Amino acid sequence: MSESADVGIIQVRDVDPTTLAVLRERARSLGQSLSGYLRDLMDADAATETNAEVIARIARDREPVELTMDDILAARDEGRR
C-alpha cells in the first residue's frame, strides 16, 4: 500500500452476519486482520479494470478501423476458398 495523506476511512453498515463470518474466517486463514483483508480486496478491485474501462481505453488509444460490410463479407468468403 502506498503511503498517502489522503488515506480514508470506510464504514460499512448492515453487513449480513453470515457474510461477516465468512470474511472474518478468510482473513484469519490468511493471518490477516479483517481490516487488512478488506483493504487488500479493495486494492485488488481498484487495480483491476472493468470491462467498460477497458473498452473506453481501447476506444481512446486506438485508431478506428474503417470497414464496410462488403470488406467483412469478402474476408469471410476468402477464408472459405
Backbone atoms as SQL, in Angstrom:
CREATE TABLE atoms (id INTEGER PRIMARY KEY, chain TEXT, resi INTEGER, resn TEXT, atom TEXT, x REAL, y REAL, z REAL);
INSERT INTO atoms VALUES
  (1, 'A', 1, 'MET', 'N', 0.847, -1.180, 0.000),
  (2, 'A', 1, 'MET', 'CA', 0.000, 0.000, 0.000),
  (3, 'A', 1, 'MET', 'C', 0.884, 1.233, 0.000),
  (4, 'A', 2, 'SER', 'N', 0.558, 2.199, -0.826),
  (5, 'A', 2, 'SER', 'CA', 1.350, 3.416, -0.862),
  (6, 'A', 2, 'SER', 'C', 0.931, 4.334, 0.279),
  (7, 'A', 3, 'GLU', 'N', 1.907, 5.029, 0.827),
  (8, 'A', 3, 'GLU', 'CA', 1.629, 5.967, 1.909),
  (9, 'A', 3, 'GLU', 'C', 1.082, 7.249, 1.303),
  (10, 'A', 4, 'SER', 'N', 0.028, 7.774, 1.881),
  (11, 'A', 4, 'SER', 'CA', -0.580, 8.978, 1.344),
  (12, 'A', 4, 'SER', 'C', -1.287, 9.725, 2.450),
  (13, 'A', 5, 'ALA', 'N', -1.303, 11.034, 2.328),
  (14, 'A', 5, 'ALA', 'CA', -2.035, 11.852, 3.286),
  (15, 'A', 5, 'ALA', 'C', -3.535, 11.751, 3.035),
  (16, 'A', 6, 'ASP', 'N', -3.918, 11.198, 1.896),
  (17, 'A', 6, 'ASP', 'CA', -5.328, 11.111, 1.529),
  (18, 'A', 6, 'ASP', 'C', -5.954, 9.771, 1.904),
  (19, 'A', 7, 'VAL', 'N', -5.402, 9.096, 2.908),
  (20, 'A', 7, 'VAL', 'CA', -5.951, 7.817, 3.348),
  (21, 'A', 7, 'VAL', 'C', -7.322, 8.067, 3.955),
  (22, 'A', 8, 'GLY', 'N', -8.279, 7.220, 3.610),
  (23, 'A', 8, 'GLY', 'CA', -9.636, 7.408, 4.102),
  (24, 'A', 8, 'GLY', 'C', -10.085, 6.275, 4.993),
  (25, 'A', 9, 'ILE', 'N', -11.188, 6.513, 5.640),
  (26, 'A', 9, 'ILE', 'CA', -11.819, 5.506, 6.489),
  (27, 'A', 9, 'ILE', 'C', -13.169, 5.186, 5.871),
  (28, 'A', 10, 'ILE', 'N', -13.457, 3.906, 5.742),
  (29, 'A', 10, 'ILE', 'CA', -14.738, 3.462, 5.201),
  (30, 'A', 10, 'ILE', 'C', -15.446, 2.653, 6.268),
  (31, 'A', 11, 'GLN', 'N', -16.705, 2.964, 6.484),
  (32, 'A', 11, 'GLN', 'CA', -17.511, 2.195, 7.429),
  (33, 'A', 11, 'GLN', 'C', -18.676, 1.598, 6.652),
  (34, 'A', 12, 'VAL', 'N', -18.864, 0.302, 6.795),
  (35, 'A', 12, 'VAL', 'CA', -19.948, -0.383, 6.101),
  (36, 'A', 12, 'VAL', 'C', -20.941, -0.868, 7.144),
  (37, 'A', 13, 'ARG', 'N', -22.178, -0.498, 6.968),
  (38, 'A', 13, 'ARG', 'CA', -23.222, -0.891, 7.924),
  (39, 'A', 13, 'ARG', 'C', -24.098, -1.987, 7.333),
  (40, 'A', 14, 'ASP', 'N', -24.806, -2.649, 8.205),
  (41, 'A', 14, 'ASP', 'CA', -25.808, -3.650, 7.825),
  (42, 'A', 14, 'ASP', 'C', -25.218, -4.805, 7.010),
  (43, 'A', 15, 'VAL', 'N', -24.016, -5.248, 7.383),
  (44, 'A', 15, 'VAL', 'CA', -23.410, -6.410, 6.728),
  (45, 'A', 15, 'VAL', 'C', -24.074, -7.664, 7.278),
  (46, 'A', 16, 'ASP', 'N', -24.495, -8.530, 6.380),
  (47, 'A', 16, 'ASP', 'CA', -25.135, -9.779, 6.781),
  (48, 'A', 16, 'ASP', 'C', -24.186, -10.553, 7.700),
  (49, 'A', 17, 'PRO', 'N', -24.692, -11.083, 8.818),
  (50, 'A', 17, 'PRO', 'CA', -23.831, -11.816, 9.751),
  (51, 'A', 17, 'PRO', 'C', -23.089, -12.995, 9.117),
  (52, 'A', 18, 'THR', 'N', -23.726, -13.684, 8.194),
  (53, 'A', 18, 'THR', 'CA', -23.068, -14.800, 7.523),
  (54, 'A', 18, 'THR', 'C', -21.917, -14.301, 6.656),
  (55, 'A', 19, 'THR', 'N', -22.151, -13.214, 5.947),
  (56, 'A', 19, 'THR', 'CA', -21.099, -12.607, 5.129),
  (57, 'A', 19, 'THR', 'C', -19.929, -12.187, 6.002),
  (58, 'A', 20, 'LEU', 'N', -20.226, -11.550, 7.113),
  (59, 'A', 20, 'LEU', 'CA', -19.183, -11.097, 8.029),
  (60, 'A', 20, 'LEU', 'C', -18.376, -12.280, 8.571),
  (61, 'A', 21, 'ALA', 'N', -19.061, -13.351, 8.912),
  (62, 'A', 21, 'ALA', 'CA', -18.373, -14.538, 9.433),
  (63, 'A', 21, 'ALA', 'C', -17.443, -15.140, 8.382),
  (64, 'A', 22, 'VAL', 'N', -17.900, -15.200, 7.141),
  (65, 'A', 22, 'VAL', 'CA', -17.071, -15.740, 6.055),
  (66, 'A', 22, 'VAL', 'C', -15.837, -14.867, 5.856),
  (67, 'A', 23, 'LEU', 'N', -16.025, -13.561, 5.834),
  (68, 'A', 23, 'LEU', 'CA', -14.894, -12.649, 5.636),
  (69, 'A', 23, 'LEU', 'C', -13.899, -12.730, 6.788),
  (70, 'A', 24, 'ARG', 'N', -14.403, -12.819, 8.006),
  (71, 'A', 24, 'ARG', 'CA', -13.509, -12.960, 9.165),
  (72, 'A', 24, 'ARG', 'C', -12.698, -14.250, 9.078),
  (73, 'A', 25, 'GLU', 'N', -13.341, -15.333, 8.678),
  (74, 'A', 25, 'GLU', 'CA', -12.648, -16.617, 8.561),
  (75, 'A', 25, 'GLU', 'C', -11.597, -16.574, 7.454),
  (76, 'A', 26, 'ARG', 'N', -11.926, -15.946, 6.337),
  (77, 'A', 26, 'ARG', 'CA', -10.947, -15.834, 5.248),
  (78, 'A', 26, 'ARG', 'C', -9.747, -15.002, 5.688),
  (79, 'A', 27, 'ALA', 'N', -10.002, -13.913, 6.387),
  (80, 'A', 27, 'ALA', 'CA', -8.908, -13.083, 6.895),
  (81, 'A', 27, 'ALA', 'C', -8.053, -13.887, 7.866),
  (82, 'A', 28, 'ARG', 'N', -8.692, -14.595, 8.792),
  (83, 'A', 28, 'ARG', 'CA', -7.973, -15.394, 9.781),
  (84, 'A', 28, 'ARG', 'C', -7.117, -16.451, 9.111),
  (85, 'A', 29, 'SER', 'N', -7.671, -17.106, 8.085),
  (86, 'A', 29, 'SER', 'CA', -6.932, -18.180, 7.406),
  (87, 'A', 29, 'SER', 'C', -5.689, -17.659, 6.690),
  (88, 'A', 30, 'LEU', 'N', -5.668, -16.369, 6.382),
  (89, 'A', 30, 'LEU', 'CA', -4.503, -15.753, 5.738),
  (90, 'A', 30, 'LEU', 'C', -3.601, -15.041, 6.738),
  (91, 'A', 31, 'GLY', 'N', -3.970, -15.123, 8.017),
  (92, 'A', 31, 'GLY', 'CA', -3.184, -14.455, 9.046),
  (93, 'A', 31, 'GLY', 'C', -3.315, -12.946, 9.009),
  (94, 'A', 32, 'GLN', 'N', -4.468, -12.470, 8.549),
  (95, 'A', 32, 'GLN', 'CA', -4.705, -11.034, 8.432),
  (96, 'A', 32, 'GLN', 'C', -5.822, -10.601, 9.363),
  (97, 'A', 33, 'SER', 'N', -5.808, -9.321, 9.670),
  (98, 'A', 33, 'SER', 'CA', -6.958, -8.743, 10.358),
  (99, 'A', 33, 'SER', 'C', -8.080, -8.593, 9.334),
  (100, 'A', 34, 'LEU', 'N', -9.300, -8.460, 9.813),
  (101, 'A', 34, 'LEU', 'CA', -10.421, -8.234, 8.900),
  (102, 'A', 34, 'LEU', 'C', -10.194, -6.951, 8.112),
  (103, 'A', 35, 'SER', 'N', -9.728, -5.916, 8.790),
  (104, 'A', 35, 'SER', 'CA', -9.467, -4.638, 8.129),
  (105, 'A', 35, 'SER', 'C', -8.426, -4.791, 7.021),
  (106, 'A', 36, 'GLY', 'N', -7.340, -5.493, 7.312),
  (107, 'A', 36, 'GLY', 'CA', -6.297, -5.702, 6.308),
  (108, 'A', 36, 'GLY', 'C', -6.784, -6.519, 5.133),
  (109, 'A', 37, 'TYR', 'N', -7.576, -7.550, 5.429),
  (110, 'A', 37, 'TYR', 'CA', -8.122, -8.399, 4.375),
  (111, 'A', 37, 'TYR', 'C', -9.032, -7.589, 3.451),
  (112, 'A', 38, 'LEU', 'N', -9.933, -6.803, 4.046),
  (113, 'A', 38, 'LEU', 'CA', -10.849, -5.990, 3.245),
  (114, 'A', 38, 'LEU', 'C', -10.092, -4.933, 2.450),
  (115, 'A', 39, 'ARG', 'N', -9.051, -4.352, 3.041),
  (116, 'A', 39, 'ARG', 'CA', -8.236, -3.364, 2.330),
  (117, 'A', 39, 'ARG', 'C', -7.583, -4.012, 1.109),
  (118, 'A', 40, 'ASP', 'N', -7.043, -5.227, 1.280),
  (119, 'A', 40, 'ASP', 'CA', -6.438, -5.932, 0.148),
  (120, 'A', 40, 'ASP', 'C', -7.463, -6.221, -0.946),
  (121, 'A', 41, 'LEU', 'N', -8.682, -6.608, -0.554),
  (122, 'A', 41, 'LEU', 'CA', -9.742, -6.844, -1.542),
  (123, 'A', 41, 'LEU', 'C', -10.059, -5.573, -2.317),
  (124, 'A', 42, 'MET', 'N', -10.167, -4.455, -1.597),
  (125, 'A', 42, 'MET', 'CA', -10.472, -3.183, -2.265),
  (126, 'A', 42, 'MET', 'C', -9.329, -2.747, -3.174),
  (127, 'A', 43, 'ASP', 'N', -8.083, -2.917, -2.712),
  (128, 'A', 43, 'ASP', 'CA', -6.930, -2.557, -3.540),
  (129, 'A', 43, 'ASP', 'C', -6.910, -3.382, -4.827),
  (130, 'A', 44, 'ALA', 'N', -7.166, -4.684, -4.706),
  (131, 'A', 44, 'ALA', 'CA', -7.179, -5.560, -5.881),
  (132, 'A', 44, 'ALA', 'C', -8.301, -5.172, -6.834),
  (133, 'A', 45, 'ASP', 'N', -9.464, -4.856, -6.284),
  (134, 'A', 45, 'ASP', 'CA', -10.594, -4.463, -7.123),
  (135, 'A', 45, 'ASP', 'C', -10.296, -3.154, -7.844),
  (136, 'A', 46, 'ALA', 'N', -9.734, -2.192, -7.126),
  (137, 'A', 46, 'ALA', 'CA', -9.430, -0.891, -7.723),
  (138, 'A', 46, 'ALA', 'C', -8.337, -0.997, -8.786),
  (139, 'A', 47, 'ALA', 'N', -7.459, -1.980, -8.667),
  (140, 'A', 47, 'ALA', 'CA', -6.361, -2.153, -9.622),
  (141, 'A', 47, 'ALA', 'C', -6.790, -2.906, -10.878),
  (142, 'A', 48, 'THR', 'N', -7.985, -3.470, -10.876),
  (143, 'A', 48, 'THR', 'CA', -8.482, -4.251, -11.997),
  (144, 'A', 48, 'THR', 'C', -9.461, -3.418, -12.810),
  (145, 'A', 49, 'GLU', 'N', -9.179, -3.271, -14.104),
  (146, 'A', 49, 'GLU', 'CA', -10.080, -2.505, -14.960),
  (147, 'A', 49, 'GLU', 'C', -11.401, -3.253, -15.159),
  (148, 'A', 50, 'THR', 'N', -12.487, -2.509, -15.156),
  (149, 'A', 50, 'THR', 'CA', -13.778, -3.090, -15.515),
  (150, 'A', 50, 'THR', 'C', -13.829, -3.238, -17.034),
  (151, 'A', 51, 'ASN', 'N', -14.780, -4.007, -17.531),
  (152, 'A', 51, 'ASN', 'CA', -14.945, -4.138, -18.978),
  (153, 'A', 51, 'ASN', 'C', -15.185, -2.780, -19.619),
  (154, 'A', 52, 'ALA', 'N', -16.003, -1.953, -18.982),
  (155, 'A', 52, 'ALA', 'CA', -16.295, -0.626, -19.526),
  (156, 'A', 52, 'ALA', 'C', -15.029, 0.229, -19.587),
  (157, 'A', 53, 'GLU', 'N', -14.168, 0.123, -18.573),
  (158, 'A', 53, 'GLU', 'CA', -12.913, 0.878, -18.571),
  (159, 'A', 53, 'GLU', 'C', -11.971, 0.393, -19.670),
  (160, 'A', 54, 'VAL', 'N', -11.919, -0.914, -19.897),
  (161, 'A', 54, 'VAL', 'CA', -11.077, -1.464, -20.963),
  (162, 'A', 54, 'VAL', 'C', -11.565, -0.966, -22.319),
  (163, 'A', 55, 'ILE', 'N', -12.867, -1.029, -22.536),
  (164, 'A', 55, 'ILE', 'CA', -13.438, -0.584, -23.809),
  (165, 'A', 55, 'ILE', 'C', -13.173, 0.899, -24.022),
  (166, 'A', 56, 'ALA', 'N', -13.347, 1.707, -22.973),
  (167, 'A', 56, 'ALA', 'CA', -13.091, 3.146, -23.085),
  (168, 'A', 56, 'ALA', 'C', -11.622, 3.412, -23.392),
  (169, 'A', 57, 'ARG', 'N', -10.711, 2.683, -22.756),
  (170, 'A', 57, 'ARG', 'CA', -9.275, 2.862, -23.004),
  (171, 'A', 57, 'ARG', 'C', -8.926, 2.490, -24.435),
  (172, 'A', 58, 'ILE', 'N', -9.469, 1.390, -24.915),
  (173, 'A', 58, 'ILE', 'CA', -9.195, 0.965, -26.291),
  (174, 'A', 58, 'ILE', 'C', -9.739, 1.994, -27.276),
  (175, 'A', 59, 'ALA', 'N', -10.949, 2.461, -27.035),
  (176, 'A', 59, 'ALA', 'CA', -11.549, 3.459, -27.920),
  (177, 'A', 59, 'ALA', 'C', -10.731, 4.747, -27.931),
  (178, 'A', 60, 'ARG', 'N', -10.181, 5.103, -26.802),
  (179, 'A', 60, 'ARG', 'CA', -9.394, 6.337, -26.681),
  (180, 'A', 60, 'ARG', 'C', -8.018, 6.188, -27.318),
  (181, 'A', 61, 'ASP', 'N', -7.396, 5.016, -27.168),
  (182, 'A', 61, 'ASP', 'CA', -5.997, 4.836, -27.561),
  (183, 'A', 61, 'ASP', 'C', -5.789, 4.261, -28.959),
  (184, 'A', 62, 'ARG', 'N', -6.803, 3.759, -29.586),
  (185, 'A', 62, 'ARG', 'CA', -6.640, 3.084, -30.877),
  (186, 'A', 62, 'ARG', 'C', -7.252, 3.914, -32.003),
  (187, 'A', 63, 'GLU', 'N', -6.637, 3.756, -33.160),
  (188, 'A', 63, 'GLU', 'CA', -7.207, 4.359, -34.358),
  (189, 'A', 63, 'GLU', 'C', -8.430, 3.536, -34.768),
  (190, 'A', 64, 'PRO', 'N', -9.493, 4.195, -35.199),
  (191, 'A', 64, 'PRO', 'CA', -10.669, 3.431, -35.622),
  (192, 'A', 64, 'PRO', 'C', -10.375, 2.643, -36.902),
  (193, 'A', 65, 'VAL', 'N', -11.017, 1.518, -37.042),
  (194, 'A', 65, 'VAL', 'CA', -10.882, 0.677, -38.229),
  (195, 'A', 65, 'VAL', 'C', -12.088, 0.943, -39.108),
  (196, 'A', 66, 'GLU', 'N', -11.805, 1.313, -40.336),
  (197, 'A', 66, 'GLU', 'CA', -12.889, 1.614, -41.272),
  (198, 'A', 66, 'GLU', 'C', -13.129, 0.394, -42.160),
  (199, 'A', 67, 'LEU', 'N', -14.196, -0.310, -41.929),
  (200, 'A', 67, 'LEU', 'CA', -14.564, -1.472, -42.732),
  (201, 'A', 67, 'LEU', 'C', -16.000, -1.320, -43.202),
  (202, 'A', 68, 'THR', 'N', -16.229, -1.737, -44.426),
  (203, 'A', 68, 'THR', 'CA', -17.597, -1.789, -44.925),
  (204, 'A', 68, 'THR', 'C', -18.101, -3.221, -44.773),
  (205, 'A', 69, 'MET', 'N', -19.376, -3.391, -44.935),
  (206, 'A', 69, 'MET', 'CA', -19.946, -4.736, -44.893),
  (207, 'A', 69, 'MET', 'C', -19.360, -5.587, -46.021),
  (208, 'A', 70, 'ASP', 'N', -19.115, -4.963, -47.175),
  (209, 'A', 70, 'ASP', 'CA', -18.505, -5.695, -48.289),
  (210, 'A', 70, 'ASP', 'C', -17.108, -6.195, -47.926),
  (211, 'A', 71, 'ASP', 'N', -16.319, -5.380, -47.202),
  (212, 'A', 71, 'ASP', 'CA', -14.986, -5.804, -46.751),
  (213, 'A', 71, 'ASP', 'C', -15.086, -7.033, -45.847),
  (214, 'A', 72, 'ILE', 'N', -16.025, -7.002, -44.936),
  (215, 'A', 72, 'ILE', 'CA', -16.199, -8.101, -43.982),
  (216, 'A', 72, 'ILE', 'C', -16.621, -9.377, -44.703),
  (217, 'A', 73, 'LEU', 'N', -17.588, -9.245, -45.614),
  (218, 'A', 73, 'LEU', 'CA', -18.064, -10.415, -46.352),
  (219, 'A', 73, 'LEU', 'C', -16.974, -10.979, -47.261),
  (220, 'A', 74, 'ALA', 'N', -16.181, -10.106, -47.868),
  (221, 'A', 74, 'ALA', 'CA', -15.094, -10.564, -48.734),
  (222, 'A', 74, 'ALA', 'C', -14.047, -11.322, -47.920),
  (223, 'A', 75, 'ALA', 'N', -13.709, -10.826, -46.748),
  (224, 'A', 75, 'ALA', 'CA', -12.733, -11.506, -45.888),
  (225, 'A', 75, 'ALA', 'C', -13.271, -12.859, -45.440),
  (226, 'A', 76, 'ARG', 'N', -14.553, -12.900, -45.118),
  (227, 'A', 76, 'ARG', 'CA', -15.166, -14.167, -44.725),
  (228, 'A', 76, 'ARG', 'C', -15.120, -15.167, -45.873),
  (229, 'A', 77, 'ASP', 'N', -15.492, -14.705, -47.052),
  (230, 'A', 77, 'ASP', 'CA', -15.545, -15.598, -48.212),
  (231, 'A', 77, 'ASP', 'C', -14.155, -16.041, -48.645),
  (232, 'A', 78, 'GLU', 'N', -13.152, -15.187, -48.477),
  (233, 'A', 78, 'GLU', 'CA', -11.784, -15.539, -48.849),
  (234, 'A', 78, 'GLU', 'C', -11.283, -16.720, -48.021),
  (235, 'A', 79, 'GLY', 'N', -11.679, -16.794, -46.776),
  (236, 'A', 79, 'GLY', 'CA', -11.273, -17.893, -45.915),
  (237, 'A', 79, 'GLY', 'C', -11.935, -19.208, -46.268),
  (238, 'A', 80, 'ARG', 'N', -12.961, -19.163, -47.072),
  (239, 'A', 80, 'ARG', 'CA', -13.703, -20.378, -47.450),
  (240, 'A', 80, 'ARG', 'C', -13.190, -20.996, -48.739),
  (241, 'A', 81, 'ARG', 'N', -12.276, -20.327, -49.398),
  (242, 'A', 81, 'ARG', 'CA', -11.794, -20.832, -50.692),
  (243, 'A', 81, 'ARG', 'C', -10.722, -21.853, -50.521);
